[in-house]
């Protein structure tokens, strides 16, 4: 069990994402992760939940189809164990259990609906381990802006401490506040007020500032890519990239001020994220305001990396039980 090829599928509020990786199975630690393949498709599973409280049938079926295709890909690449994890959309929807069952039938594997605590701790650990030495002994704040929720965790090194799951994400904020193109000043102001209120309340027990502030998720990678001036997503160019606070303010203003059609033409954003990136960027700006630091560090190793470590741990445990 020196190297285990495993897979993880993250079923989020905005997208479904695949990771196939080789995980070091030696020792008792978390194990190093070597990426074999990554993929992601926009699904918008969380669309409309704020209004109806439920996930619509066609989106559930689309998520199930994507999960099934990603399971096939992972197995074709040699993954011996695959973990499917679902987050805020299924966790919060009134029909979340039924949607999970639809995905399970399509994919042929169980769906684990993660609690806010599980999601936050898995993301924190993945980000810190991915950043390596710069984070291994540092006090850290890690946040993950998804489509329907935002997890914020404080800790030291890989050990997570306090956490909170804030009830907003790029999809839900867009649906609630941003209705004109580009967003009107009063819409932006209302969104900022709501996010600031939730952050100030939800993060009240967290440190005022830490040496390392890191973010994960599509919005953060867009900001880091724009800062670096690249047009195609390349994790090797973005992992650990620090965006200065003044530069971040400029980038958020650029995104929010651009019409939807212009944002769609930016290769790093594309059609699937162009309509929600403004809300996500505004939320990032408020989080950076709450946790002042020299810059925001971009992580590309979010929940999927935590799930593949779980897959590897389970595979190793099964092998040891057989022995």
N, C-alpha and C positions, 0 to 999 in steps of 0.2 A: 504493500500500500504506500509506496514512496510517492508516486504521482497518481492522482485520481482525476480522470476527466469527468466533469459533472456539468449540469446545466441549471439555469435559473430563469424563470419568466416572471417579470414584474407587471402585474395587471393594475395600472394606475387610472386616475380619473381622466387623463388626457391621452395617454398612449399605452401600448403594450410593448414591452422590451425584453429582449433575449440576451443572455450571456452564456456562452460555453467557455469553460476555463479548465486548466490543469491546476489542481491544488496540491500543495505539498502535504502529504499525509504523515510525515515523520514527526515524532515528538508530540507534546501535549498542547502546543501553542496554536494560534489561529491558522497557521500555514500560509505560505506565500501563494499568490494567485497569478497565474500567467494566462492572459486573455488569448483564447483561440478564435472566437468570433463574437461580434456584437451586432445587434440589429434592433430596430424599433420602428413601429408604425403608429401613426395617429389614429385614435379610436373615438375619443370624446365620450367615453363611458359616463362621465359625470355631467354631461350636458342636460340642463333642465332640472337637475335634482333640487336646486334651490327653490324652484317654483312648485314642482309636483311632489317632491319627496321620493320619487321612484325612478328607476332606470328603465328606459323604453326598450321594447322587445328587439327592435332591429339593431340597437347598439350592443345589447347583450349577445346577440348572435354574431355580430362582427367581432366582438372580443373573443368569443369562443372559437371562431374561425382562425383568428390570428394566433391564439394560443395553440390550436391544433397544428397549424403550419410550423410554428416555432418548435413544438415538440418533435415534429418530423425532422426538422433541420438539426436539432440537437442530437437526436439519435443517429442521424446520418454522419455526424461528425464524431461519433463514438462516445457520447455522454452515457455513462452507466447509471446515473441517477439524476432525476430532474425535479426541482422544487418549484411549484407555482405559488406566488404570494400576491394577495390582493390588498389594496389599501383603501383610501378614504371613500371612493365612490361606492364600492360594495359594502364597506363597513357601515356607512351612514344611510344607505338607501333602505326604504321600507321593504322593498322586495329583494334585498341583498342576498338572502339565502337562496331564493329561486334563481337569481342571476348566477350565483356561484355554481349551482347545479347544472345550469345550461352549459357553462364553460367546462365543467368537469366531464359532461357527456361528450362534448365536442373534442376535448383534448385527451380524454382517456386517463386523466390523472386527477388526484384530489386538489382542490384549491384551498389554500390556507389563508383565511381572512385574518390579517394581522391587526392586533390592537394598536392603539396609538403608541403605547409604551414599547411594544416590540418593534414597530417601524422606526421610532426615534432612535432606539439603542442600536439597531442593526445599521442604520445609516451613519450614526456617529462613529461606530467602530470601523466601518468600511472606509470612511473618509480619512480618519486619522491614520489607519494602517497604510492606506494608499499614499498619503503624503510623506510617510517615512520619517526620517530623522528630525525634520523641522517641527514635527508635531508629537513625536514620541514622548517627550518629557515636558511639553508646554501645556499651560492652561489654554483651553480652546473653547470657542463657541462654534458649533456647526449648525447650519440650517439647510433645510431641503424644501424648496417651494415646488409643490406639485400642482395638480389641476384643481383639487378640492380642499387641500389642507396644507399647512406648513409646519413642519417639525423643527423645533429649536432645542438644542441640547448643549449643556455646558459640562465640562469635565477636565481631567488632567491626563494627558497621554491617551491611551486607548480605553481608559476607564471612564465611562459615562457617569455623570452625577445627576443634576437636576435636568428635567426635560418638560416640554409642553408641546401639545399639538394644537396649533391655532386654526380656527375654523374658516380659513380662506385659502384660496389658491388662484392661479392665473385664470382658470376657466370661470370659477365662481365669482371672482371680482369683476371680470369682464361682463358677465351676464347681469350683475347687480348694478354696475356703475357706468360703464363706458358704452354709450349708445350712438355717438356721433363720430364722424370720420373726417379728420382726426379727432380725438377726444376734446370736448369743450373744457374750458378752464374750470367751470363749476363742477363738472363730472370728476375731473382730476382732483380737485380740492376735497370733494366728498369721499372719494376713494382713499386719499391720504388720511383724512380724519378717521375713517373706519379702521384702517390698518394700524395707524398710530395708537388708537384706543385699545385694540386687541393686543398689540405688542406690549404696550405699557402695562396692561393688566396681566397678560399671560406670562410675561418675562420678569415680573416685579422681583422675584426672589433670586434672579440670576445676577452675576457680577456686572458692575457698571462698565468694565472694559477688561479685555484679555489680550495677551500678546498675539494670538492667532484667531482670526475670524475667517471661517471657510464656508463656502456655499456650494451646493450641488443641485443639479436639475437643469432643465433646458434653458430657462431664463439666464442662469448664471453662465452657462457655456456660450450663449449668444453674446453676452456682455464681454466675456473674455476674448471671444473670437473677433469681435469688432475692435476691441482694444489692440489686439495683436495684428489686425489687418488681414486675416485669412478668410477665404471664402468657402472652404470645404471643411467639414468637421474632421479634426484629427486630434484624438485624445492626447497623443504624445506632445503636441504643441500647446495644449491647454492645461494639462494636469500640473497643479502647483503655480499656475500663472497668477500673479498678484496685480489687481487693478487698483490704482491709487484712488483715494476718495474724490479728489477734484476731477479726475478723469471719468470716474463713474457717474458723477453728476452730469457731465457733458454728454455721455452716452445715453443716459436715461432721457435727457431732454431731446436728443436726436430721435430716439425711438418714438417717444410720445408725440412729438411734433410732426412725424411723417404720416401721410395718409396710408391707409391699409394697402392700396395698390402699390405704393412705393416700397413698403416693407416686404411685400410679396416678391419683389424683384431682387431683394438682397439674398444672395445664394445661401448664406449661413442660416437664414430664417426660413424662407420658403413658405409655401401656401399653408401648410399644416399648423404653423405657429404664428403666422403674421397677425392674426386677429386677437391673440391673447398675450403677446409679448409685452405690450405696453403696460398692462395691468401687473404682470409679473415684475417688470423692471421698476415700477413705482413701489411695489412691495419690498423689493431688494433695497431700494434707496432708504426706506424707513427703517429696515433692520440694521443697515450700516449706520444710520443716524443713532439708533438705540445702543449699538455696540461699537463705539468709535475705536478705530485702529488705523494703522498706517495704510492698509489696503484690504481689499476683499480677495481671498485666495480661492481660486477655482478648483474644484474637485470634479473629476469625471467618474469617480467610483462610488456610486450611491447604493441603493437598496439591493440591486442585483448582485453586487459583490458580497453583501452579507448573506444573501440567500444561497450563493454557491458554496460558501463556507459551511452553511448548515447542511447542504447536500453532501459535501465531503465528509463531514462529521458523521452523518447518518450512514453513509456507505462504509466508512471505517468501522462503525459500531456493528453493522450487520456482518462484516467479514470476521470481526473478532468473536461475535456470537457463534458463528459457524465453526470457528476453530476450537 
